[in-house]
């Protein structure tokens, strides 16, 4: 997490192409019927990865359990703006968790936007110069001021990426499999904990 740069404002209600989590899931299902995915890359690899991500989202939904009493710890209203794409492996676990967390926090409203359709926003929240997703942006709904952001993955998952990319025999597929095992074993707890830490820092 990092506190956002001073002077950034996003009026979520004025954005085109925003989705609730259920609408996001429906969009992906509709695209897959046509053998398509979101974004500019419509390769067979990306479409197949999107199909796998649907199963990962279902898995994440089934594994997750968020305590209802978390809502008592948040007293201010927030908008969650999530930047994602259907083919993104990290998003397949993080998006369902963030959506479930927003559901138990009555002061939080969540919307999802697609990265490639909103590059002007994405480019304000780069990670080491890259358009890494998912990215969660926390916004004051009254002033539209950006308060903080989180992403593209929790610290435990990032440690796997950092360590494996330093190996001389680095293999992208092996790293992805290691990440997915970590996400499944973590059951969303790290994502919930880190986002709640951000919210508590803003209270």
N, C-alpha and C positions, 0 to 999 in steps of 0.2 A: 504494500500500500504506500502511496505517497499523497501528500496534500497537493491539490491541484494548483497550477500557476495562477497568480492573482489576475483578476480581470476576465476570467472565462465565464461565459453565460450560454446556456442552452435552453430554449423554450421548447420543451418536449411536445407540448400540445400543438405546436405549429409545424412539427416535422411530418413529412409524408413518409409512408411506408413503415409505420410502426406496428408492432404485433404484441399481443398478449402471448403468454407461453402456449396456451392452447391453440391460438391462431398460428403461431410459429410451427407447432407440430403438424397442424393441418396443412400448412403450406408445403412442408417437406414431403408429406405423404402424397399430396397432389402432384408435385413435381416428379416424384419417383415413379408414379404411374406412367409418366411420359418419358421415363429414363433420363430425367434431368435432375439437376441440383441447383442450389443458389450460386450466385457469383458468376464471374466471367469465364471460368474454366469449366467446360462441360465435358471433359474427357471421361472415358469409361472408368478410369481409376477413381476419379473424384465421385462419380455417381455410385460406384460400388462401395466406396468408403462411407458415403452418405447412408447407404442401406445399413451398413454395419453400425453407424452412429445411432440410427433409430433404435437398434437393439440395445445399444449402450445406454441410451436415454431411458428406455424401459427398465433396464437393470438399475440405473441410478434411482429412478422413482421408487422401485421396490425395496432398495436397501436403506433408503433415507428415513430417519426418524428425528423430527425436530421438536424439542420440548415446547409446549404451549406457553410456559411461563416466560419465554424470551420476550414476549410482547410487553411485559411489565417493565423491562429495562430500557425501552425506547419511548421517549415522550415527545419528540419532535417529528414533524412530517418530512418525508424524503421521497424523491423520485429516484428509482433505479433505472438507468438507461444502459442496456446491455448491447454491446456490439458483437455480432457473431456471424457465422456462416455455417450452413448445414454440413459441410464436409470437414469441419474442424473437429479433430479428435478430443482435444481438451474441452471444447465447448459441450461435447456430448455428455460429459459428466457435470461440468460447472453450471450450465444453464438450468437443468432441472433442480439442482440444489438451490441456486439463487432464487428461482421461482417459488420453490417450496418455502424458503425462508420469508420471502416477501408476503406469501399467503398468510403466515401466522403473525405477521407484524401489521396491524391495522393502519399504522401511520405511513406505510410504504406502498407506493404504486410502482409496478414494474412494466417497462416496455422494452421490446427488443427491436433493434434495427440491423440491417445487413451491411456488413463492412463495405462491400464494393459499391453500394448505392449511396454511401455516406462518407466518402473519403475525406471530405472537408472536416468532418468531426474526428474520424480515425486519426488523421495526421496531427491532431492536437494531443494525442495520447499514445505516442509511439513508445515502444520498449526497445531500448538500445538502438534506436533509429529504425526499427522495423514495425510493420503493421501487424503485430502479434495479437491474436484473439484467443479467447474471449476477453473483453475489457468491460468492466463494470464502472460506470460513472455515477457518482452520488450527487444529486442536485437538490437545491432548496426550491420547492415548488412555488413559493411565494415570490422570490426574487429572481429565480432561474439561474442563480449563481452556482457554479460548479464548486463543490465542497471537497471532494476527494475522488480517487479512483483506485480500483483494484484489478489485478490480473497481470498476465494472462493465465497464471496457474498458481496454486498454493505453494508455500515454501518447500514442503516435502517433495512435491513433484518437480519443482525447479531444480532441486539438488540432484535428482536423477538425470535431468537433461544436461546440467552443467558437467556432471561427472562423466557421463557416457560420451559426450561430444569431445572430451579431452583424450579419449582412447585412440591409439593409433589405428585400431581396427574398427573404428566407429561404424555402426550399421543402423540406419534409420528405422528399419522394421523392428529390430531388437529393442531399440529405445522406445518405440511406440508400445510394444508389448509390455515392457517393464512399467511404463506409465499407466497403462490400463490396469495392470495387476495392482499397482499402488492405489489407484482411484477406487477399485472394487474393495480392497481391504480397508481403506480409510472410511468408506461409507459416507462421504460428504462431510465428515466431522471437521476436517481442517478448513474447508471452504467456509462452513458456517462460522467457525471460530474466528477466522481472519476477518470476515465481513462484519461480524459482531464487534470485533475490536475496533474497526474503523468507525462504526456507528457510535460506540461508546466514547470514542475520542472526540466526537462531534457534539455530544450531548451537553 
